[in-house]
Amino acid sequence: MAQILCIGDAMLDVIVKMQGQMYLGSDTISQISTHGGGAAANTATWLASSGHKVFYVCRLGDDAAGRVIANEFDAWNIEYKPEFLRGHRTGIVVVLVDQNGERSMFPDRGANSGLSELDLPDLTRFSAVFLSGYALFNPQSQAGVLRMINKMRDANLEIFFNPGSVGVMSNLGVDDCRQRCKLMDLLIMNQAEAEFLTGNSDIEGALNELSKDVETVVITTSSQGAIGKSRGHEIINSPILPITAIDSTGAGDAFAAGFIGRWIESKDLESSLRAGNSFASGCVTTIGARPSVNPK
């Protein structure tokens, strides 16, 4: 089985699970925990948890948090090529989770900048690439990541892309984001991101618009599952069973892993959507963005 290459941020997540109403300017009782995070790193871990061989390209600070994250990769048998940057902090994101499981994130990207084509391993080892928008849309790394994409396209690797968030894309603007998305083979995003890119709040309308740019597009929703379309084919809806969400952090990253893992084996959109939904459901029923069971 060829490896899957994942490229993006590596973060330490500080999860603040509020136990009641938040009182601004005062105390709010909370449950606080730390977990490895970063969108592409989360996807890499979920892929590894399902038996796929994964290589991760990232940047870490030369600090305790960076070594904790590297140790987690080791525990999941994820091969990685981090740059431990002296004088830089590993990226940290504070995640506030309300009583409904919805989260708000406050990221400090830290060392997650400066990625370039020099960080790439031998591309002949890989069958596919998952790229996070947090790397591509970061002003300090986007030029290097664009050169990465050119090399990956030259190597005929299938590129899966998740834009990251509306907040990340808004720094670049709709037109530039759409142009970058055209470089990809398959887009995976949520409904808010699709609406930002197309200006269309109708999920099927947004899907049809994005399908003009990219061969296959998948749009996820928080409670209704996902829909997808490959160019020249009908839209496929994949509903999700009702579940009680504890923490939605990383649900989209888990979905991407389930989808990609099935897609590279089958190229079947319907079964890949179901696999993505299954992984996302497993993610939202635990605290944190990664699988709850450590393989070691």
Backbone as CSV, one residue per row, in Angstrom:
resi,resn,N_x,N_y,N_z,CA_x,CA_y,CA_z,C_x,C_y,C_z
1,MET,0.848,-1.197,0.000,0.000,0.000,0.000,0.881,1.243,0.000
2,ALA,0.694,2.100,-1.009,1.477,3.333,-1.071,1.063,4.281,0.052
3,GLN,1.991,5.108,0.476,1.697,6.051,1.539,0.841,7.209,1.047
4,ILE,0.163,7.834,2.008,-0.566,9.072,1.760,0.246,10.203,2.366
5,LEU,0.493,11.236,1.581,1.247,12.393,2.051,0.272,13.448,2.567
6,CYS,0.494,13.923,3.788,-0.314,14.997,4.366,0.586,16.200,4.640
7,ILE,0.103,17.381,4.307,0.894,18.608,4.445,0.050,19.666,5.141
8,GLY,0.626,20.269,6.190,-0.118,21.339,6.850,0.398,21.662,8.230
9,ASP,-0.474,22.258,9.022,-0.115,22.695,10.364,-0.030,21.525,11.332
10,ALA,0.800,21.696,12.341,0.790,20.830,13.521,0.610,21.753,14.716
11,MET,-0.442,21.530,15.474,-0.809,22.429,16.559,-1.005,21.652,17.857
12,LEU,-0.886,22.360,18.962,-1.320,21.831,20.248,-2.668,22.474,20.558
13,ASP,-3.712,21.648,20.683,-5.051,22.148,20.983,-5.259,22.230,22.489
14,VAL,-5.686,23.376,22.963,-6.111,23.536,24.354,-7.635,23.608,24.320
15,ILE,-8.291,22.529,24.735,-9.742,22.416,24.643,-10.372,22.902,25.944
16,VAL,-11.224,23.905,25.841,-11.951,24.440,26.996,-13.419,24.065,26.823
17,LYS,-13.848,23.025,27.527,-15.230,22.555,27.461,-16.019,23.241,28.567
18,MET,-16.833,24.221,28.189,-17.594,24.976,29.182,-18.679,24.101,29.797
19,GLN,-18.800,24.155,31.117,-19.765,23.331,31.832,-21.093,24.048,32.057
20,GLY,-21.197,25.250,31.595,-22.427,26.022,31.744,-22.341,27.278,30.915
21,GLN,-23.192,28.224,31.211,-23.195,29.490,30.493,-21.886,30.232,30.707
22,MET,-21.368,30.872,29.634,-20.148,31.651,29.766,-20.472,33.033,30.324
23,TYR,-19.711,33.422,31.345,-19.881,34.733,31.971,-18.698,35.611,31.578
24,LEU,-18.923,36.505,30.643,-17.861,37.396,30.198,-17.436,38.304,31.340
25,GLY,-16.129,38.457,31.531,-15.606,39.287,32.599,-15.633,38.622,33.950
26,SER,-15.981,37.315,33.981,-16.027,36.592,35.252,-15.573,35.156,35.013
27,ASP,-15.874,34.248,35.930,-15.439,32.859,35.842,-16.515,31.992,35.200
28,THR,-16.069,31.052,34.362,-16.956,30.044,33.794,-16.349,28.678,34.078
29,ILE,-17.050,27.847,34.820,-16.538,26.515,35.151,-16.351,25.721,33.863
30,SER,-15.170,25.106,33.724,-14.826,24.423,32.478,-14.022,23.162,32.751
31,GLN,-14.023,22.287,31.768,-13.131,21.126,31.738,-12.081,21.413,30.671
32,ILE,-10.804,21.415,31.055,-9.733,21.818,30.144,-8.785,20.645,29.909
33,SER,-8.440,20.412,28.649,-7.507,19.339,28.308,-6.676,19.771,27.109
34,THR,-5.557,19.113,26.905,-4.696,19.403,25.760,-4.589,18.175,24.862
35,HIS,-4.550,18.422,23.575,-4.494,17.354,22.582,-3.685,17.840,21.387
36,GLY,-3.085,16.905,20.667,-2.470,17.259,19.401,-3.535,17.735,18.431
37,GLY,-3.203,18.722,17.588,-4.175,19.250,16.644,-3.517,19.737,15.370
38,GLY,-4.229,20.575,14.640,-3.815,20.995,13.303,-4.591,20.174,12.295
39,ALA,-5.252,20.832,11.343,-6.199,20.148,10.463,-5.592,18.943,9.745
40,ALA,-4.495,19.152,9.034,-3.903,18.045,8.279,-3.308,16.993,9.206
41,ALA,-2.800,17.424,10.371,-2.270,16.464,11.342,-3.386,15.587,11.888
42,ASN,-4.558,16.181,12.121,-5.699,15.387,12.570,-6.096,14.365,11.509
43,THR,-6.170,14.807,10.259,-6.518,13.894,9.174,-5.493,12.775,9.060
44,ALA,-4.212,13.115,9.196,-3.155,12.101,9.140,-3.347,11.050,10.225
45,THR,-3.718,11.489,11.430,-3.886,10.558,12.538,-5.083,9.642,12.317
46,TRP,-6.190,10.201,11.837,-7.349,9.353,11.548,-7.040,8.359,10.429
47,LEU,-6.286,8.777,9.414,-5.884,7.839,8.366,-5.032,6.718,8.937
48,ALA,-4.070,7.076,9.784,-3.206,6.067,10.392,-4.002,5.116,11.271
49,SER,-5.020,5.635,11.951,-5.826,4.794,12.838,-6.594,3.726,12.073
50,SER,-6.825,3.965,10.777,-7.551,2.991,9.963,-6.616,2.124,9.125
51,GLY,-5.317,2.181,9.433,-4.366,1.268,8.815,-3.599,1.803,7.627
52,HIS,-3.799,3.063,7.263,-3.068,3.628,6.127,-1.676,4.094,6.550
53,LYS,-0.728,3.965,5.637,0.613,4.477,5.875,0.627,5.965,5.532
54,VAL,1.116,6.764,6.469,1.018,8.213,6.329,2.373,8.862,6.555
55,PHE,2.676,9.868,5.736,3.861,10.711,5.918,3.363,12.135,6.098
56,TYR,3.876,12.820,7.135,3.387,14.165,7.437,4.507,15.187,7.324
57,VAL,4.235,16.261,6.583,5.180,17.369,6.435,4.637,18.567,7.199
58,CYS,5.436,19.087,8.139,4.975,20.193,8.975,6.172,20.966,9.514
59,ARG,5.887,21.973,10.325,6.918,22.747,11.025,6.555,22.811,12.502
60,LEU,7.523,22.519,13.357,7.318,22.537,14.802,8.337,23.442,15.462
61,GLY,7.938,24.071,16.549,8.882,24.840,17.338,9.796,23.922,18.132
62,ASP,10.954,24.436,18.488,11.909,23.664,19.296,11.536,23.853,20.765
63,ASP,10.437,23.193,21.161,9.934,23.362,22.517,9.217,22.089,22.958
64,ALA,8.730,22.108,24.186,8.084,20.920,24.747,6.841,20.531,23.952
65,ALA,6.057,21.523,23.521,4.847,21.219,22.757,5.184,20.523,21.443
66,GLY,6.246,20.967,20.777,6.656,20.333,19.536,7.049,18.887,19.731
67,ARG,7.742,18.611,20.831,8.153,17.232,21.086,6.962,16.352,21.474
68,VAL,5.980,16.937,22.163,4.761,16.185,22.475,4.056,15.761,21.187
69,ILE,3.946,16.693,20.251,3.288,16.390,18.976,4.067,15.330,18.200
70,ALA,5.396,15.462,18.164,6.224,14.467,17.472,6.062,13.091,18.110
71,ASN,5.968,13.041,19.433,5.776,11.763,20.122,4.429,11.134,19.757
72,GLU,3.411,11.974,19.565,2.110,11.445,19.145,2.201,10.836,17.749
73,PHE,2.922,11.492,16.846,3.116,10.912,15.521,3.813,9.556,15.629
74,ASP,4.823,9.471,16.486,5.526,8.205,16.677,4.569,7.122,17.173
75,ALA,3.690,7.497,18.105,2.762,6.526,18.675,1.805,5.962,17.628
76,TRP,1.470,6.776,16.630,0.568,6.326,15.571,1.325,5.791,14.359
77,ASN,2.643,5.647,14.475,3.472,5.154,13.370,3.346,6.036,12.124
78,ILE,3.211,7.335,12.355,3.198,8.296,11.256,4.625,8.761,11.005
79,GLU,5.091,8.545,9.794,6.410,9.055,9.427,6.278,10.560,9.215
80,TYR,7.261,11.319,9.630,7.120,12.771,9.524,8.460,13.430,9.259
81,LYS,8.359,14.640,8.729,9.547,15.438,8.471,9.299,16.842,9.017
82,PRO,9.379,17.006,10.335,9.185,18.346,10.889,10.488,19.127,10.906
83,GLU,10.352,20.415,10.882,11.491,21.296,11.107,11.329,21.884,12.506
84,PHE,12.190,21.470,13.437,12.142,22.037,14.787,12.906,23.360,14.753
85,LEU,12.167,24.436,14.750,12.752,25.750,14.518,13.162,26.406,15.825
86,ARG,14.453,26.625,15.985,14.945,27.289,17.195,14.402,28.720,17.264
87,GLY,14.000,29.100,18.461,13.487,30.446,18.656,12.041,30.639,18.244
88,HIS,11.372,29.554,17.819,9.965,29.634,17.421,9.114,28.749,18.332
89,ARG,7.883,29.159,18.557,6.945,28.380,19.348,6.150,27.447,18.435
90,THR,5.854,26.274,18.935,4.920,25.401,18.241,3.540,26.053,18.243
91,GLY,2.802,25.888,17.171,1.476,26.488,17.073,0.535,25.973,18.148
92,ILE,-0.279,26.857,18.663,-1.261,26.515,19.697,-2.602,27.117,19.309
93,VAL,-3.676,26.379,19.553,-5.015,26.913,19.329,-5.865,26.643,20.564
94,VAL,-6.490,27.679,21.072,-7.441,27.546,22.172,-8.823,27.332,21.560
95,VAL,-9.491,26.259,21.979,-10.790,25.889,21.421,-11.841,25.967,22.521
96,LEU,-12.798,26.872,22.384,-13.911,26.977,23.322,-15.059,26.122,22.805
97,VAL,-15.518,25.183,23.625,-16.596,24.278,23.235,-17.802,24.555,24.121
98,ASP,-18.945,24.881,23.499,-20.126,25.197,24.303,-20.899,23.929,24.650
99,GLN,-22.048,24.087,25.303,-22.814,22.940,25.788,-23.422,22.121,24.661
100,ASN,-23.491,22.687,23.453,-24.021,21.964,22.298,-22.931,21.292,21.471
101,GLY,-21.687,21.408,21.919,-20.581,20.812,21.189,-20.009,21.689,20.101
102,GLU,-20.580,22.870,19.881,-20.040,23.789,18.880,-18.792,24.464,19.416
103,ARG,-17.826,24.729,18.524,-16.556,25.265,18.997,-16.192,26.557,18.292
104,SER,-15.459,27.378,19.030,-14.860,28.597,18.491,-13.364,28.504,18.741
105,MET,-12.558,28.860,17.734,-11.119,28.617,17.821,-10.331,29.917,17.770
106,PHE,-9.247,29.937,18.547,-8.373,31.103,18.625,-6.939,30.630,18.372
107,PRO,-6.513,30.598,17.097,-5.212,30.012,16.762,-4.058,31.007,16.831
108,ASP,-2.916,30.496,17.264,-1.626,31.176,17.140,-0.757,30.224,16.329
109,ARG,-0.542,30.522,15.040,0.081,29.561,14.129,1.524,29.241,14.504
110,GLY,2.205,30.129,15.220,3.552,29.828,15.679,4.482,29.435,14.551
111,ALA,5.098,28.269,14.687,6.109,27.817,13.727,5.533,27.354,12.394
112,ASN,4.199,27.324,12.279,3.579,26.796,11.065,3.666,27.771,9.896
113,SER,4.854,28.128,9.542,5.090,29.023,8.409,6.382,28.586,7.729
114,GLY,6.538,29.011,6.500,7.796,28.760,5.809,7.909,27.435,5.103
115,LEU,6.817,26.650,5.025,6.891,25.403,4.275,7.248,25.685,2.817
116,SER,8.054,24.802,2.237,8.428,24.976,0.835,8.659,23.616,0.202
117,GLU,8.919,23.631,-1.102,9.166,22.383,-1.820,10.385,21.644,-1.289
118,LEU,11.266,22.326,-0.579,12.440,21.671,0.005,12.057,20.717,1.123
119,ASP,10.855,20.865,1.667,10.388,19.986,2.735,9.794,18.686,2.210
120,LEU,9.591,18.579,0.901,8.942,17.394,0.347,9.866,16.183,0.366
121,PRO,9.339,15.007,0.701,10.098,13.765,0.545,10.026,13.291,-0.907
122,ASP,10.565,12.113,-1.173,10.515,11.516,-2.506,9.057,11.222,-2.864
123,LEU,8.523,11.898,-3.873,7.101,11.798,-4.178,6.708,10.485,-4.836
124,THR,7.669,9.694,-5.298,7.324,8.421,-5.929,6.768,7.427,-4.919
125,ARG,6.880,7.727,-3.641,6.392,6.823,-2.595,4.889,6.927,-2.379
126,PHE,4.243,7.928,-2.956,2.887,8.260,-2.536,1.858,8.074,-3.646
127,SER,0.631,7.785,-3.214,-0.482,7.648,-4.154,-1.385,8.866,-4.148
128,ALA,-1.354,9.634,-3.060,-2.254,10.779,-2.935,-1.692,11.756,-1.918
129,VAL,-2.202,12.991,-1.985,-1.771,14.058,-1.077,-3.000,14.728,-0.477
130,PHE,-2.967,14.954,0.834,-3.975,15.799,1.471,-3.297,17.083,1.908
131,LEU,-3.831,18.208,1.445,-3.255,19.517,1.731,-4.269,20.376,2.460
132,SER,-3.823,21.034,3.519,-4.682,21.913,4.299,-4.564,23.353,3.821
133,GLY,-5.700,24.042,3.781,-5.700,25.450,3.417,-4.959,26.326,4.396
134,TYR,-4.802,25.852,5.636,-4.052,26.631,6.613,-2.615,26.835,6.151
135,ALA,-2.072,25.875,5.406,-0.719,26.021,4.864,-0.723,26.863,3.593
136,LEU,-1.664,26.584,2.687,-1.677,27.275,1.396,-2.051,28.746,1.532
137,PHE,-2.948,29.070,2.437,-3.435,30.441,2.553,-2.687,31.270,3.586
138,ASN,-1.695,30.681,4.239,-0.840,31.433,5.156,0.104,32.305,4.325
139,PRO,0.067,33.636,4.480,0.919,34.505,3.653,2.398,34.168,3.738
140,GLN,2.830,33.593,4.863,4.248,33.295,5.048,4.663,31.966,4.434
141,SER,3.702,31.146,4.016,4.061,29.852,3.430,3.433,29.614,2.066
142,GLN,2.519,30.488,1.604,1.769,30.173,0.395,2.652,30.048,-0.847
143,ALA,3.700,30.857,-0.969,4.562,30.754,-2.152,5.255,29.395,-2.195
144,GLY,5.776,28.956,-1.050,6.426,27.656,-0.990,5.459,26.517,-1.227
145,VAL,4.241,26.632,-0.707,3.251,25.572,-0.895,2.787,25.517,-2.346
146,LEU,2.685,26.655,-3.011,2.350,26.642,-4.442,3.415,25.904,-5.248
147,ARG,4.673,26.076,-4.876,5.737,25.326,-5.556,5.627,23.834,-5.235
148,MET,5.216,23.507,-4.018,4.949,22.108,-3.671,3.883,21.523,-4.598
149,ILE,2.794,22.273,-4.770,1.688,21.798,-5.599,2.159,21.540,-7.023
150,ASN,2.980,22.419,-7.572,3.502,22.212,-8.924,4.284,20.914,-9.015
151,LYS,5.104,20.628,-8.012,5.876,19.382,-8.016,4.956,18.167,-7.890
152,MET,3.929,18.271,-7.057,3.014,17.151,-6.880,2.193,16.903,-8.139
153,ARG,1.811,17.962,-8.823,1.091,17.799,-10.088,2.001,17.185,-11.152
154,ASP,3.258,17.598,-11.174,4.218,17.008,-12.111,4.399,15.514,-11.851
155,ALA,4.238,15.113,-10.576,4.376,13.704,-10.201,3.071,12.927,-10.370
156,ASN,2.034,13.600,-10.894,0.724,12.977,-11.145,0.074,12.424,-9.882
157,LEU,0.288,13.108,-8.767,-0.367,12.710,-7.526,-1.752,13.340,-7.450
158,GLU,-2.708,12.585,-6.956,-4.052,13.110,-6.743,-4.030,13.998,-5.504
159,ILE,-4.496,15.235,-5.636,-4.417,16.203,-4.541,-5.810,16.459,-3.978
160,PHE,-5.974,16.130,-2.694,-7.190,16.427,-1.945,-6.942,17.705,-1.148
161,PHE,-7.923,18.596,-1.148,-7.711,19.894,-0.512,-8.900,20.291,0.338
162,ASN,-8.606,20.750,1.555,-9.608,21.360,2.423,-9.171,22.787,2.703
163,PRO,-10.004,23.794,2.400,-9.559,25.182,2.543,-9.336,25.642,3.965
164,GLY,-9.845,24.929,4.956,-9.537,25.260,6.348,-10.652,25.962,7.062
165,SER,-10.935,27.198,6.700,-12.011,27.955,7.336,-12.263,29.227,6.543
166,VAL,-13.437,29.805,6.761,-13.755,31.082,6.128,-12.794,32.158,6.609
167,GLY,-12.447,32.113,7.897,-11.525,33.103,8.433,-10.183,33.092,7.733
168,VAL,-9.680,31.903,7.432,-8.403,31.775,6.729,-8.520,32.311,5.301
169,MET,-9.597,31.942,4.613,-9.759,32.363,3.217,-10.018,33.856,3.082
170,SER,-10.686,34.446,4.057,-11.051,35.861,3.945,-9.832,36.770,3.887
171,ASN,-8.704,36.283,4.408,-7.483,37.090,4.340,-6.948,37.204,2.918
172,LEU,-7.315,36.240,2.067,-6.817,36.215,0.692,-7.837,36.762,-0.302
173,GLY,-9.114,36.506,-0.039,-10.156,36.961,-0.947,-10.691,35.841,-1.819
174,VAL,-11.937,35.990,-2.251,-12.626,34.928,-2.973,-11.922,34.568,-4.278
175,ASP,-11.579,35.549,-5.093,-11.018,35.266,-6.419,-9.718,34.480,-6.324
176,ASP,-8.812,34.899,-5.446,-7.539,34.191,-5.305,-7.752,32.787,-4.750
177,CYS,-8.681,32.642,-3.812,-8.958,31.314,-3.262,-9.506,30.381,-4.334
178,ARG,-10.410,30.883,-5.164,-10.963,30.052,-6.241,-9.875,29.628,-7.215
179,GLN,-8.951,30.526,-7.535,-7.864,30.173,-8.445,-6.994,29.066,-7.863
180,ARG,-6.729,29.110,-6.582,-5.917,28.077,-5.945,-6.665,26.750,-5.890
181,CYS,-7.969,26.811,-5.662,-8.760,25.582,-5.627,-8.734,24.855,-6.970
182,LYS,-8.600,25.591,-8.064,-8.568,24.979,-9.390,-7.347,24.087,-9.593
183,LEU,-6.338,24.230,-8.738,-5.136,23.412,-8.847,-5.339,22.011,-8.286
184,MET,-6.476,21.770,-7.629,-6.703,20.530,-6.904,-7.538,19.544,-7.726
185,ASP,-7.464,18.277,-7.326,-8.283,17.244,-7.961,-9.605,17.044,-7.237
186,LEU,-9.601,17.255,-5.922,-10.806,16.997,-5.141,-10.868,17.972,-3.974
187,LEU,-12.001,18.650,-3.821,-12.209,19.595,-2.729,-13.123,18.980,-1.681
188,ILE,-12.767,19.179,-0.408,-13.621,18.798,0.712,-13.758,20.027,1.600
189,MET,-14.993,20.492,1.803,-15.191,21.701,2.607,-16.560,21.666,3.261
190,ASN,-16.781,22.578,4.216,-18.099,22.657,4.826,-18.967,23.676,4.092
191,GLN,-20.223,23.771,4.517,-21.176,24.605,3.788,-20.817,26.082,3.861
192,ALA,-20.312,26.533,5.005,-19.934,27.943,5.138,-18.800,28.299,4.185
193,GLU,-17.836,27.389,4.038,-16.718,27.631,3.130,-17.182,27.646,1.679
194,ALA,-18.111,26.730,1.352,-18.648,26.690,-0.010,-19.417,27.969,-0.328
195,GLU,-20.179,28.461,0.637,-20.924,29.708,0.425,-19.969,30.888,0.256
196,PHE,-18.885,30.911,1.028,-17.905,31.989,0.888,-17.312,32.007,-0.512
197,LEU,-16.974,30.831,-1.039,-16.313,30.752,-2.341,-17.250,31.052,-3.506
198,THR,-18.536,30.770,-3.344,-19.470,30.902,-4.463,-20.478,32.033,-4.292
199,GLY,-20.682,32.492,-3.062,-21.733,33.467,-2.804,-23.120,32.863,-2.828
200,ASN,-23.209,31.534,-2.851,-24.487,30.826,-2.954,-24.762,30.088,-1.650
201,SER,-25.860,30.438,-0.974,-26.203,29.784,0.290,-26.902,28.447,0.086
202,ASP,-27.328,28.161,-1.142,-27.936,26.870,-1.455,-26.824,25.851,-1.676
203,ILE,-26.838,24.775,-0.899,-25.701,23.853,-0.905,-25.526,23.176,-2.267
204,GLU,-26.623,22.814,-2.924,-26.497,22.181,-4.234,-26.046,23.186,-5.290
205,GLY,-26.517,24.411,-5.164,-26.062,25.442,-6.089,-24.574,25.701,-5.954
206,ALA,-24.092,25.760,-4.704,-22.661,25.957,-4.472,-21.858,24.780,-5.008
207,LEU,-22.381,23.571,-4.818,-21.701,22.372,-5.304,-21.570,22.396,-6.825
208,ASN,-22.638,22.735,-7.505,-22.587,22.800,-8.968,-21.612,23.870,-9.448
209,GLU,-21.566,25.003,-8.751,-20.651,26.080,-9.134,-19.199,25.644,-8.975
210,LEU,-18.864,25.024,-7.846,-17.486,24.597,-7.601,-17.078,23.450,-8.523
211,SER,-18.050,22.654,-8.954,-17.746,21.536,-9.857,-17.283,22.010,-11.229
212,LYS,-17.510,23.280,-11.539,-16.981,23.837,-12.787,-15.462,23.999,-12.715
213,ASP,-14.937,24.107,-11.485,-13.507,24.364,-11.290,-12.704,23.103,-11.018
214,VAL,-13.331,22.115,-10.363,-12.610,20.956,-9.837,-13.369,19.685,-10.209
215,GLU,-12.638,18.621,-10.454,-13.238,17.378,-10.927,-14.272,16.822,-9.948
216,THR,-13.945,16.800,-8.660,-14.863,16.260,-7.651,-14.910,17.203,-6.458
217,VAL,-16.119,17.482,-5.972,-16.313,18.396,-4.849,-17.217,17.732,-3.821
218,VAL,-16.859,17.883,-2.555,-17.652,17.365,-1.439,-17.918,18.505,-0.473
219,ILE,-19.173,18.636,-0.038,-19.546,19.649,0.945,-20.196,18.954,2.128
220,THR,-19.700,19.243,3.325,-20.243,18.651,4.544,-21.137,19.657,5.260
221,THR,-22.083,19.118,6.045,-22.905,19.939,6.923,-22.740,19.422,8.341
222,SER,-23.112,20.219,9.314,-22.881,19.824,10.704,-23.792,18.698,11.160
223,SER,-24.992,18.589,10.594,-25.944,17.608,11.115,-26.631,16.767,10.044
224,GLN,-26.468,17.129,8.773,-27.197,16.442,7.711,-26.311,15.564,6.843
225,GLY,-25.066,15.379,7.228,-24.181,14.534,6.448,-23.409,15.315,5.402
226,ALA,-23.316,14.765,4.203,-22.497,15.387,3.161,-23.114,15.128,1.797
227,ILE,-22.778,16.000,0.846,-23.152,15.776,-0.541,-21.898,15.913,-1.392
228,GLY,-21.904,15.260,-2.536,-20.744,15.317,-3.415,-21.154,15.223,-4.874
229,LYS,-20.248,15.662,-5.721,-20.504,15.613,-7.165,-19.188,15.492,-7.906
230,SER,-19.128,14.546,-8.813,-18.027,14.468,-9.762,-18.509,15.036,-11.091
231,ARG,-17.625,15.733,-11.779,-18.004,16.429,-13.010,-18.655,15.461,-14.003
232,GLY,-19.815,15.856,-14.516,-20.521,15.021,-15.476,-21.436,13.994,-14.850
233,HIS,-21.532,13.978,-13.515,-22.373,13.004,-12.815,-23.381,13.721,-11.925
234,GLU,-24.356,12.951,-11.451,-25.389,13.513,-10.584,-24.848,13.764,-9.176
235,ILE,-25.525,14.668,-8.463,-25.202,14.925,-7.059,-25.593,13.717,-6.217
236,ILE,-24.737,13.360,-5.275,-25.015,12.264,-4.350,-25.149,12.828,-2.946
237,ASN,-26.262,12.502,-2.291,-26.492,12.895,-0.906,-26.190,11.723,0.004
238,SER,-25.504,11.977,1.104,-25.193,10.941,2.084,-25.578,11.454,3.467
239,PRO,-26.789,11.126,3.943,-27.227,11.623,5.252,-26.474,10.945,6.383
240,ILE,-26.546,11.552,7.549,-25.885,11.015,8.728,-26.937,10.749,9.795
241,LEU,-26.773,9.670,10.559,-27.723,9.353,11.618,-27.600,10.360,12.754
242,PRO,-28.715,10.706,13.403,-28.650,11.648,14.526,-27.765,11.106,15.650
243,ILE,-26.886,11.948,16.165,-26.025,11.573,17.279,-25.936,12.744,18.241
244,THR,-25.510,12.453,19.459,-25.298,13.501,20.447,-23.839,13.920,20.391
245,ALA,-23.591,15.139,19.925,-22.218,15.627,19.790,-21.716,16.149,21.127
246,ILE,-20.500,15.732,21.481,-19.838,16.228,22.687,-18.899,17.371,22.335
247,ASP,-18.168,17.206,21.233,-17.174,18.199,20.813,-16.989,18.055,19.311
248,SER,-17.309,19.100,18.559,-17.216,19.023,17.097,-15.823,19.332,16.564
249,THR,-14.850,19.588,17.458,-13.491,19.904,17.014,-12.926,18.765,16.168
250,GLY,-12.480,19.069,14.969,-11.831,18.080,14.119,-12.769,17.194,13.335
251,ALA,-14.085,17.445,13.397,-15.021,16.575,12.681,-14.759,16.592,11.180
252,GLY,-14.487,17.773,10.636,-14.194,17.861,9.209,-12.899,17.164,8.832
253,ASP,-11.916,17.207,9.734,-10.639,16.527,9.486,-10.837,15.014,9.484
254,ALA,-11.659,14.529,10.429,-11.956,13.101,10.479,-12.735,12.673,9.239
255,PHE,-13.702,13.497,8.830,-14.446,13.195,7.602,-13.490,13.044,6.427
256,ALA,-12.548,13.978,6.302,-11.597,13.929,5.188,-10.827,12.618,5.185
257,ALA,-10.416,12.158,6.367,-9.662,10.906,6.447,-10.504,9.722,5.995
258,GLY,-11.740,9.641,6.496,-12.600,8.537,6.094,-12.878,8.549,4.605
259,PHE,-13.143,9.739,4.077,-13.430,9.871,2.648,-12.216,9.488,1.811
260,ILE,-11.059,10.059,2.124,-9.855,9.823,1.324,-9.457,8.353,1.365
261,GLY,-9.502,7.762,2.559,-9.120,6.361,2.685,-9.942,5.452,1.786
262,ARG,-11.257,5.699,1.736,-12.118,4.878,0.884,-11.953,5.246,-0.592
263,TRP,-11.809,6.527,-0.889,-11.718,6.981,-2.278,-10.505,6.401,-2.995
264,ILE,-9.356,6.408,-2.348,-8.157,5.923,-3.034,-8.216,4.417,-3.269
265,GLU,-9.095,3.728,-2.547,-9.262,2.293,-2.750,-10.328,1.983,-3.793
266,SER,-11.362,2.832,-3.887,-12.525,2.487,-4.701,-12.877,3.487,-5.793
267,LYS,-12.509,4.766,-5.614,-12.956,5.858,-6.491,-14.485,5.914,-6.579
268,ASP,-15.157,5.419,-5.542,-16.614,5.425,-5.494,-17.078,6.539,-4.569
269,LEU,-17.800,7.520,-5.124,-18.169,8.701,-4.351,-19.150,8.366,-3.232
270,GLU,-20.139,7.558,-3.512,-21.166,7.276,-2.502,-20.581,6.577,-1.278
271,SER,-19.802,5.528,-1.486,-19.228,4.817,-0.341,-18.187,5.670,0.373
272,SER,-17.511,6.547,-0.353,-16.526,7.435,0.274,-17.215,8.457,1.170
273,LEU,-18.366,8.979,0.733,-19.138,9.892,1.576,-19.594,9.190,2.852
274,ARG,-20.047,7.951,2.734,-20.480,7.204,3.924,-19.323,6.999,4.886
275,ALA,-18.157,6.666,4.346,-16.987,6.466,5.206,-16.612,7.760,5.910
276,GLY,-16.669,8.874,5.190,-16.385,10.161,5.813,-17.345,10.470,6.939
277,ASN,-18.633,10.240,6.716,-19.628,10.471,7.764,-19.371,9.598,8.984
278,SER,-18.977,8.356,8.752,-18.702,7.446,9.864,-17.550,7.951,10.721
279,PHE,-16.479,8.407,10.086,-15.336,8.935,10.836,-15.729,10.202,11.590
280,ALA,-16.486,11.087,10.947,-16.896,12.330,11.602,-17.768,12.044,12.816
281,SER,-18.658,11.058,12.701,-19.510,10.695,13.832,-18.681,10.187,14.999
282,GLY,-17.653,9.406,14.700,-16.775,8.929,15.759,-16.024,10.051,16.430
283,CYS,-15.691,11.077,15.661,-14.920,12.196,16.206,-15.745,13.038,17.169
284,VAL,-16.983,13.356,16.820,-17.764,14.305,17.629,-18.276,13.701,18.922
285,THR,-18.121,12.397,19.109,-18.579,11.769,20.348,-17.472,11.669,21.392
286,THR,-16.314,12.285,21.132,-15.215,12.324,22.099,-14.669,13.746,22.172
287,ILE,-13.909,14.030,23.233,-13.245,15.319,23.367,-11.955,15.297,22.559
288,GLY,-11.727,16.330,21.766,-10.509,16.417,20.978,-10.744,16.048,19.531
289,ALA,-9.730,16.306,18.708,-9.877,16.186,17.261,-9.317,14.892,16.696
290,ARG,-8.857,13.986,17.563,-8.188,12.783,17.070,-8.811,11.529,17.658
291,PRO,-8.483,10.351,17.118,-9.034,9.111,17.667,-8.753,9.000,19.157
292,SER,-9.701,8.431,19.886,-9.590,8.388,21.341,-8.725,7.242,21.841
293,VAL,-8.457,6.261,20.992,-7.690,5.091,21.426,-6.308,5.136,20.806
294,ASN,-5.279,5.168,21.642,-3.900,5.177,21.164,-3.485,3.757,20.796
295,PRO,-2.890,3.537,19.616,-2.550,2.187,19.176,-1.550,1.482,20.062
296,LYS,-0.759,2.235,20.856,0.214,1.599,21.736,-0.298,1.524,23.166
